[in-house]
Amino acid sequence: AESQDVKHYDSDSKIRVQDANATTQVDYMGNITTDQIDADNMSMFFFGSSTALAQTALTGETYVKAVNQGYSYQIGVTDTEVSGVRLISNVVVTDDGAVTTFVVGDDYIVDLALGRVFIVQDGAITDAEEITVTYDVAASTRTRVISGRNPLTGLLRYISDNATGLQQDYVMPNAVLRPNGEFALKAESDWQSVQFNAEFLPFRTLEAVIADTRPA
């Protein structure tokens, strides 16, 4: 909790003396850190949503791209599908006119699970060359999180599970969660975690924080 006061001073003599103090504002806040990195928590962190994405089976798809040696490329990227495809098979890489068929391992390396092609350094595929990748796609599903612009607002309930002492459960009827701090995609010494700031506000006739002890 954080409060603000307005103080009044009697200044009728040479030394001002405080004679009143009125609390004019109180804010109830909290913070939450979780290392459960799932789609629901990630969507809250990014002010977004999570959805189940279905990838249908496709045969004989083509992807044309100008490439450079030493770089990897995501197959199936379009203006509306920036993530590309997953679980590809029967990959064939040719030059733009399909005159030359390049050799897997010598000219390129393919990651079938992620749908990525790496152009081998000093292979037959030259820098800035436009290649055509022909491939099949297996049917699959995956979860997608998309960032948004809507803070999460709702009831927050905390149920205590203390090893000893008082068990006291909390209800915050109108909690607003906002992401706080960094989210490390790669770390060496700590568990990956996300942090939230919480603001607790009154809701209709309910106060901001309600705490109940367990029934006797």
C-alpha positions, 0 to 999 in steps of 0.5 A: 500500500502507498498513501499520500497525506496533506499536512496542515501547519500552524504558522502563527508563531516563528516556528511552524508546527504541524497540527493536522494530517489528512490522508487523501489518497491510498493505492493498493499494488502488488507484483507477481512473478511466475516461471510457468511459461505457458500460452496463457501467461505469455498472452497476458504479458504481451497484452494479447491472446493465445489461439490454437493454430491448425496447419492443413496438409499440403502437397507440392508447395513452392517457396521462392527466395533470393538467398545468401550463403551462410544464412538460414531461411524460414519456408512458407513465409508470406505477408500474412503468415510471417511464421511460415510452415512446420513439419515439411517433407520431400524438400527439393531445392532448385534454381529459379528456372528449375535447371539445376537441382541442388544437393542436400548436405552439400548446398543446403541443410534442411530442418524438417521440423521447423521448416527452415533451410540453411544455405551452405557456405561455398556450396553451389547456391551463390549469393543473391541467387533466387531459389525455389523450394518445393515441399510437402506440409504435414497436418499439425496444430500449434499454439500461437500467442499474438501481442495486443493492447488490452491490459488484463482486468479481473478478479484475482484470488490468492489461496494461501498454503503456508507450512505453519501459521495463519492461513489467510486467503485474499480476493482482489475483485478488480485487479489490473495486471501489467507486464513489468521488467524484462523477459529473457528469451535465453538465460544461463543461470535463472529459470525463465520467468515473467513479472507483472505489476498489479493494481487493486481497485474497488469494484462497485460496492466492494473494496479493493482487498478482501482477506479471509481467515480459514473457518474455525 
